[in-house]
């Protein structure tokens, strides 16, 4: 199945009862202004750093 058809199928199966709205779009769901806030950026860096550490630990030891 082509990716385009698969995406349409998944969207159709998961459509909310009242239909899709512009606010459901990914780029609308992100508050871009918050990404300019130094506190938010610091927290995001912590989250991603922790995830990278977990992944590298899993690569080496096979478990967390």
WOTAGI-V484811 format. One record per run of one state. SS is the DSSP state (hx for helix, st for strand, lp for the rest). FROM is the first residue (numbers start at 0). TO is the last residue. Records with the same first field share a line. If there is no record, write none. Layout:
SS: FROM-TO / FROM-TO
This chain:
lp: 0-1 / 13-20 / 24-24 / 29-30 / 36-36 / 61-63
hx: 2-12 / 21-23 / 25-28 / 31-35 / 37-60
